Amino acid sequence: MTDTAQRKRQIEARLQELGVRLQRIEDVLDDTELSDLEDQTIEWEDDEVQAGIGRASLREARFLTGALKRIANGTYGTCMSCGEQIAEERLDLIPYANLCRHCAGASPSET
């Protein structure tokens, strides 16, 4: 059985980490220095990478927020497709998982 209080703390800690990461990315993207064309090209490429990491972080934060809502309403750890319990090992790896391994494998998307 999932210890939801522990899982909630884990999810909240991860959300805090993502918040710090997103703030750093925002700071990097806001820091524009005028330099020569070669340096600007490298900076633009770096900005694209940072923006991609930011998008992935926002996506993970949405998933984690959904998991917190499921904890609050008592459905955390229950597969949204078949209603079976999601394996602890799966939740250890993917704390925002809303599908059991079987249903996730049959589904085109993870969550």
C-alpha positions in Angstrom: 0.0 0.0 0.0 1.3 3.4 -0.9 2.3 5.7 1.9 0.7 8.8 0.5 2.1 11.2 3.1 5.7 10.1 2.2 4.8 10.2 -1.5 3.3 13.7 -1.1 6.5 15.0 0.5 8.5 13.4 -2.3 6.3 15.1 -5.0 6.4 18.4 -3.2 10.2 18.3 -3.0 10.4 17.5 -6.7 8.1 20.4 -7.5 10.4 22.7 -5.5 13.4 21.4 -7.4 11.6 22.1 -10.6 10.7 25.6 -9.5 14.4 26.4 -8.8 15.4 24.9 -12.1 12.7 27.0 -14.0 13.9 30.1 -12.2 17.5 29.5 -13.2 16.4 28.9 -16.8 14.4 32.1 -16.8 17.4 34.0 -15.5 19.6 32.5 -18.2 17.1 33.3 -20.9 16.7 36.9 -19.6 20.4 37.5 -19.5 21.2 38.8 -23.0 24.6 40.1 -23.7 25.4 41.8 -26.9 28.5 40.2 -28.4 29.9 39.2 -31.7 27.9 37.1 -34.2 29.6 33.8 -33.3 29.0 34.3 -29.6 25.4 35.2 -30.3 24.9 32.1 -32.3 26.2 29.9 -29.5 24.0 31.8 -27.0 20.9 31.2 -29.2 21.7 27.5 -29.4 22.1 27.4 -25.6 18.9 29.3 -25.2 17.1 26.7 -27.3 18.4 23.9 -25.1 17.4 25.8 -22.0 13.9 26.4 -23.3 13.5 22.7 -24.1 14.6 21.8 -20.6 12.1 24.4 -19.3 9.2 22.9 -21.3 10.1 19.4 -20.0 10.2 20.7 -16.5 6.8 22.5 -16.8 5.3 19.2 -18.2 6.7 17.2 -15.3 5.4 19.9 -12.8 1.9 19.5 -14.4 2.0 15.7 -14.0 3.2 16.1 -10.4 0.5 18.6 -9.6 -2.0 16.1 -10.9 -0.6 13.4 -8.6 -1.0 15.8 -5.6 -4.7 16.2 -6.6 -5.1 12.5 -6.8 -3.5 12.2 -3.3 -6.0 14.8 -2.0 -9.0 13.0 -3.5 -7.8 9.5 -2.5 -7.3 8.1 -5.9 -3.5 8.2 -5.9 -1.9 4.8 -6.7 -5.0 3.6 -8.5 -4.9 3.0 -12.2 -7.2 5.5 -14.0 -7.9 2.9 -16.7 -8.5 -0.4 -15.0 -8.9 0.6 -11.3 -6.1 -1.8 -10.1 -3.3 -0.7 -7.8 -0.2 0.8 -9.4 2.9 -1.1 -8.3 5.0 0.6 -5.7 8.1 0.1 -7.9 6.4 2.0 -10.7 5.4 4.8 -8.4 9.0 4.9 -7.1 10.2 5.5 -10.6 7.3 7.6 -11.8 5.6 9.2 -8.8 3.0 10.9 -11.1 2.0 7.6 -12.8 -1.8 7.4 -13.2 -1.8 4.1 -15.1 -0.5 0.7 -14.1 2.2 -0.9 -16.1 -0.2 -3.0 -18.1 -2.5 -0.1 -19.1 0.5 2.2 -19.7 1.9 -0.4 -22.2 -1.4 -0.5 -24.0 -1.8 3.2 -24.1 -0.2 5.6 -26.6 0.9 8.0 -23.8 2.4 7.5 -20.4 -0.1 9.5 -18.3 
